[in-house]
Amino acid sequence: MNARQLEKLGIPRDAANLAIQAIQLLIRDQELNRREVQDRLRLVADNPRMFVGDPILDSLARELIELEAPIPVEDSGPLNYRTWGTQIDEAAHHQMREACRIPLATGAALMPDAHVGYGLPIGGVLALDNAVIPYGVGVDIACRMKLSVLDMPVESMERQFQHYRNALENGTRFGVGVTHSKPHDHPVMDEDWTVSRITRENKDRARRQLGTSGSGNHFVEFGTLTLTEAAPDFPLEPGTYVALLSHSGSRGTGASVCSTYSDIARQKLHRAYQHFDRLAWLDLNSQAGAEYWAAMNLMGNYAAANHAVIHRLVTHLLGARILAGVENHHNFAWKERHHGKDVIVHRKGATPAAAGELGVIPGSMADPAFIVRGKGNPESLMSASHGAGRVMSRTKAMDLYNFRSVQKTLEKRGIQVLSAGADEVPGVYKNIEQVMAEQSDLVEIVARFDPKIVKMCGDGSRAED
């Protein structure tokens, strides 16, 4: 039977796959003929609760019960959310307002680097009651920052430029789908990759991509870190140091997890909520929700491992030792407690900023990044921006800028950009100094990083986040 024939029996399209599986078992195990199968399916469709526990029809019955569940009641209308920053386009606000209409939403905020994304805007923070939005986490699950302070003399970046360049060129690889010719080891590959079909099927791919940097706004760069005063939670004396900074995430496997479970969420979305589309959510008590949550957390561990391998390879080639470091996710969901309630906090392009929590907020290839300490502001759900934020689309940037021209201008300023695209030049980003000033109640600055030798994807391919 096809989906249309099943609908005539009362089986909705969303349950068609389970119905077909049941039909096969009814014919094989109970030897029912076509008419008897149709009669049985009508009975299940009319009263699915009668068949809960049935050895063949239980899964179909439970799915039908879930599909007929009543629509949650919206008791107070859409949430209000606070915005940090002024340079945010109306399209991002529209996406945030739509997210705040989700019936399970309990809190929201918009960071000063906000701009349009898929579903939830980049820079959007959203708390839900026991549910997770795959696109609210993002395509590049656990995209993150990692900064390592090295034991190299600052002047060596200029005196040994080719040595530093070689470390970046050979310590990682850039581009959509790129892999290392020889896979690198990390304990993350010994974790349980069977938590979902997608992670199980992509394990070998993930192993090959471990230690690679992707495309778009992902980068690995050397620069100077300036610490003006001692910080008890950052084990360095005041001074200027060489540092390595990287930005990437969970690569192709993370993207597969997002697209697969976002499609499942949209399929399961009650017809009254179909307009939410990419904001479709999964109940964490459901099988799909539990699978996504486990896969998302595995991708978090994998993204951290990805950075660890990059820093290990680059510093080994450089012959350096790591003195200290800071790292954080900014595309993820966390189980946290806010305003007296346990919730799922999505930070789509937003940095966790609980009181005392350290993180890294970058600018652009020509502008500083900052190590920050969170102030735990409850209005932002203890969040801050994840960067400067774009002011124009990649298409517009490619039309407006010539990368070679920008590269030469930056070289005169002492910044060597080894490779990148015109869609990532400094002019496509907001002023990071202004962004930091606009969130002074969210984070305090601990140290400043100024880029000196920058490596990005140079083939013009789109970012995976």
Residue, then its C-alpha position, 0 to 999 in steps of 0.5 A: m500500500n502507498a501513503r494515499q491508500l493508507e490515508k483512506l484507512g485513517i493512517p496519516r502520512d507521518a505514520a506511513n513507514l510504521a504502517i508498512q512495516a506492520i503490514q509486512l508482519l501481519i502478512r508474514d506472521q499472522e498470514l492475513n489477506r489484503r482485506e483482513v490487513q485493511d480491516r486491522l489497520r482501520l481498527v488501529a486508526d480508530n482506536p490506537r490505544m487498544f493496540v498498545g502492547d500488541p506484538i506487531l502493532d504497538s509502534l504504529a499505535r503509539e505513533l498514532i497516539e502521539l500524532e493525535a495529541p492535543i495542541p499545547v495551550e499558549d497561555s500568555g502569548p509570545l515571549n518578550y526578549r531583550t536585545w543587546g546592540t543596535q546594529i541588528d537588521e529587522a530580519a533577525h528580529h523577525q526570526m527571534r519573534e517567531a522563535c518566541r511564539i513556540p509554545l514551549a519557549t520560556g526565555a529568550a535574548l538576542m546578542p549584539d552580533a545577531h544576524v539572520g540564520y536558519g530558523l533561530p537567528i545567529g546570536g539568538v538565545l532560546a530556552l525551551d521546556n524539555a525540548v530541543i530544536p536541531y536548527g536552534v543548535g545549528v548545522d555545525i553542532a558545537c562550533r567552538m573557539k580554542l585559544s592556546v598560549l605558547d612558549m614562543p618569543v613574540e618577535s619569532m612570528e616575524r623572524q621565523f615567518q616561514h616556520y609559522r606559515n608551515a605550521l598552519e599550512n600543514g597542521t590542518r586542512f580547510g574546505v568542505g569535505v576535506t580529510h587528512s590523508k592519514p587519520h589522527d588519533h584521539p580518545v573521542m573515537d573510542e566513545d559510543w558512536t552507536v547512539s544514533r544511526i547517523t553517528r554510527e554511519n559517519k564514524d569513519r568519516a569523522r575519524r578522517q576529518l578529525g583535525t580539519s577546519g572546514s570552510g566559511n568563517h572557520f580559521v586557524e591563526f597566530g597572534t599576540l595575546t596581551l594580558t594587562e593585569a594578573a587574573p586568578d583564573f588565568p595562570l599567566e603573568p601580565g605581558t604579551y605572548v604568542a597565541l594560537l586561535s582556532h574556530s571550527g566545529s563538528r564538520g560533516t558529521g555534525a551537519s548530518v546529525c542536524s539535517t537528519y533530526s531537523d527533518i524528523a522534527r518537521q515531520k513530527l510537528h503538529r499540523a497546527y505548528q507547520h509554519f515553524d518549519r526550521l524551528a521544529w522541535l523534538d521532545l526530549n522524552s521521545q526516542a528521536g529527541a533522546e537520540y538527537w540529544a545523545a548525538m549532539n553531545l557526542m558532536g560536542n566532544y568531537a568538536a573539542a577533540n577536533h580543536a585539540v588535534i589541530h592545536r597538537l599538530v600545529t604546535h608540534l610543527l612549530g616546536a612550541r609548548i602550550l602554557a595555558g588555554v581557553e575554549n568554548h562552544h557557541n552552537f549548542a544546547w545545554k540543560e540549565r536552570h533559569h528563573g527557578k526552572d530547568v530548561i534547555v538553553h539554545r545558544k545559536g552563535a552565542t557564548p556561555a557567560a555564567a558568572g566567572e566562566l571564561g570564553v573567547i569572542p573573536g573579531s575578524m582577520a584584522d580585528p582583535a579577539f578577546i578572552v572574556r569572563g562571564k558576569g552571569n546576567p540572567e536577562s541574557l540567560m547567561s550568554a554573550s555574543h560569539g563574535a562581531g557578527r556579519v553586516m552583509s551577505r556572502t554574495k554581496a561581499m563577493d561582489l563588493y570586495n577583492f580579496r587580493s587587494v584586501q590581503k595587500t592592505l592587511e600586509k602593510r598593517g603587519i597581518q599576513v593572510l595566507s588564504a581566505g575568501a572575499d566573503e570573510v574580509p574585515g569589512v563584512y563584520k561589525n566593529i568588534e570594539q563596539v560589540m564588546a562595549e554593547q555587552s559590558d554587562l554580560v562579560e568583562i575582558v580578561a585579555r586581548f588577542d591580535p591576529k598576525i598570521v591567518k589561515m582560512c579556506g580560500d576556495g569560496s565555499r560556504a560555511e558549515d555553520 
